[in-house]
Amino acid sequence: MANRGETAAGRAEWAKAGNAPLHLFELHFDNNVVRATDGFRSVEWPAGSGNLYLANGYLLTYEGIEESLELREGRVRVSLSGVDQVHIANTLAQNYLDRRAVIYQAF
């Protein structure tokens, strides 16, 4: 699914050395949504929404994402490292398998 309607100006911006891609992650639990980013600072998106993606520096990798024109359920694995024990305990206290996860790519 190349290009997705990107413009020449957008491609030029993407190619600049000062731009750094980042990811915004949403993990949906029963009682809350955890938002985080692998960027170097926290990001509010969309602007003015109050949805703050906290910069935590713990993200290592994610895998298993496949794009398709078909509407279907997918699976993804997110690997973290060096996470504070409080966050681990909070996650393990919830039903964390088969939950909705949303990953946005931005720059």
C-alpha positions as a Markdown table, in Angstrom:
| # | Residue | x | y | z |
|---|---|---|---|---|
| 1 | Met | 0.0 | 0.0 | 0.0 |
| 2 | Ala | 2.6 | 2.5 | -1.1 |
| 3 | Asn | 2.3 | 6.2 | -1.0 |
| 4 | Arg | -1.3 | 6.5 | 0.4 |
| 5 | Gly | -1.7 | 9.9 | -1.3 |
| 6 | Glu | 1.5 | 11.4 | 0.1 |
| 7 | Thr | 2.7 | 14.6 | -1.6 |
| 8 | Ala | 6.1 | 15.5 | -2.9 |
| 9 | Ala | 6.4 | 18.0 | 0.0 |
| 10 | Gly | 5.7 | 15.3 | 2.5 |
| 11 | Arg | 8.3 | 13.0 | 0.9 |
| 12 | Ala | 10.8 | 15.8 | 1.1 |
| 13 | Glu | 10.1 | 16.4 | 4.8 |
| 14 | Trp | 10.4 | 12.7 | 5.5 |
| 15 | Ala | 13.9 | 12.6 | 3.9 |
| 16 | Lys | 15.3 | 15.4 | 6.1 |
| 17 | Ala | 17.9 | 14.3 | 8.6 |
| 18 | Gly | 16.3 | 16.1 | 11.5 |
| 19 | Asn | 13.1 | 14.1 | 11.3 |
| 20 | Ala | 12.7 | 11.1 | 13.4 |
| 21 | Pro | 9.8 | 8.7 | 13.0 |
| 22 | Leu | 8.0 | 7.6 | 16.2 |
| 23 | His | 5.1 | 5.4 | 17.2 |
| 24 | Leu | 2.1 | 6.1 | 19.4 |
| 25 | Phe | 0.7 | 3.0 | 21.2 |
| 26 | Glu | -2.7 | 2.6 | 22.8 |
| 27 | Leu | -3.4 | -0.5 | 24.9 |
| 28 | His | -7.1 | -0.9 | 25.8 |
| 29 | Phe | -8.0 | -2.5 | 29.1 |
| 30 | Asp | -11.3 | -2.9 | 30.8 |
| 31 | Asn | -11.1 | 0.3 | 32.9 |
| 32 | Asn | -8.5 | 2.4 | 31.1 |
| 33 | Val | -6.4 | 3.0 | 28.0 |
| 34 | Val | -2.6 | 3.1 | 28.4 |
| 35 | Arg | -0.9 | 5.5 | 25.9 |
| 36 | Ala | 2.8 | 5.6 | 25.3 |
| 37 | Thr | 5.3 | 6.6 | 22.6 |
| 38 | Asp | 8.8 | 5.6 | 21.7 |
| 39 | Gly | 9.5 | 9.2 | 20.9 |
| 40 | Phe | 11.9 | 11.3 | 23.0 |
| 41 | Arg | 9.0 | 13.5 | 24.4 |
| 42 | Ser | 5.4 | 13.0 | 25.3 |
| 43 | Val | 2.9 | 13.7 | 22.5 |
| 44 | Glu | -0.7 | 14.9 | 22.7 |
| 45 | Trp | -2.6 | 13.6 | 19.7 |
| 46 | Pro | -4.9 | 14.7 | 18.2 |
| 47 | Ala | -3.9 | 18.2 | 19.4 |
| 48 | Gly | -6.3 | 19.4 | 22.1 |
| 49 | Ser | -7.8 | 16.0 | 22.7 |
| 50 | Gly | -6.2 | 15.3 | 26.1 |
| 51 | Asn | -4.9 | 12.0 | 24.8 |
| 52 | Leu | -1.3 | 12.2 | 26.1 |
| 53 | Tyr | 1.1 | 9.5 | 24.8 |
| 54 | Leu | 3.8 | 9.3 | 27.5 |
| 55 | Ala | 7.4 | 9.1 | 26.4 |
| 56 | Asn | 8.9 | 6.2 | 28.4 |
| 57 | Gly | 11.8 | 4.9 | 26.4 |
| 58 | Tyr | 10.9 | 1.3 | 27.1 |
| 59 | Leu | 9.8 | 0.2 | 23.6 |
| 60 | Leu | 12.1 | -2.2 | 21.9 |
| 61 | Thr | 10.2 | -3.8 | 19.0 |
| 62 | Tyr | 6.8 | -4.7 | 17.7 |
| 63 | Glu | 6.1 | -7.4 | 15.2 |
| 64 | Gly | 3.3 | -9.2 | 13.4 |
| 65 | Ile | 1.6 | -6.3 | 11.7 |
| 66 | Glu | 0.4 | -7.1 | 8.2 |
| 67 | Glu | -1.5 | -4.7 | 5.9 |
| 68 | Ser | -4.4 | -5.9 | 3.9 |
| 69 | Leu | -7.4 | -4.6 | 2.0 |
| 70 | Glu | -9.6 | -7.1 | 3.9 |
| 71 | Leu | -11.2 | -6.2 | 7.2 |
| 72 | Arg | -9.9 | -8.7 | 9.6 |
| 73 | Glu | -8.5 | -9.1 | 13.1 |
| 74 | Gly | -4.8 | -9.0 | 13.4 |
| 75 | Arg | -2.2 | -9.9 | 16.0 |
| 76 | Val | 0.8 | -7.9 | 17.2 |
| 77 | Arg | 3.5 | -8.5 | 19.7 |
| 78 | Val | 5.1 | -5.6 | 21.5 |
| 79 | Ser | 8.3 | -6.1 | 23.4 |
| 80 | Leu | 9.3 | -3.9 | 26.3 |
| 81 | Ser | 12.5 | -3.7 | 28.4 |
| 82 | Gly | 13.4 | -1.9 | 31.6 |
| 83 | Val | 9.8 | -1.2 | 32.6 |
| 84 | Asp | 9.1 | 0.0 | 36.1 |
| 85 | Gln | 7.8 | -2.8 | 38.4 |
| 86 | Val | 4.7 | -0.7 | 39.1 |
| 87 | His | 3.7 | -0.8 | 35.4 |
| 88 | Ile | 4.3 | -4.6 | 35.3 |
| 89 | Ala | 2.2 | -5.2 | 38.4 |
| 90 | Asn | -0.7 | -3.0 | 37.1 |
| 91 | Thr | -0.7 | -4.9 | 33.7 |
| 92 | Leu | -0.5 | -8.4 | 35.3 |
| 93 | Ala | -3.5 | -7.4 | 37.6 |
| 94 | Gln | -5.6 | -7.0 | 34.4 |
| 95 | Asn | -6.8 | -9.3 | 31.7 |
| 96 | Tyr | -4.2 | -8.3 | 29.1 |
| 97 | Leu | -4.5 | -11.0 | 26.5 |
| 98 | Asp | -6.7 | -10.5 | 23.4 |
| 99 | Arg | -7.0 | -6.7 | 24.0 |
| 100 | Arg | -7.3 | -4.0 | 21.5 |
| 101 | Ala | -4.0 | -2.4 | 20.6 |
| 102 | Val | -3.6 | 0.6 | 18.3 |
| 103 | Ile | -0.2 | 1.6 | 16.8 |
| 104 | Tyr | 0.1 | 4.9 | 14.9 |
| 105 | Gln | 3.3 | 5.8 | 13.1 |
| 106 | Ala | 4.2 | 9.5 | 12.9 |
| 107 | Phe | 7.1 | 11.9 | 12.5 |
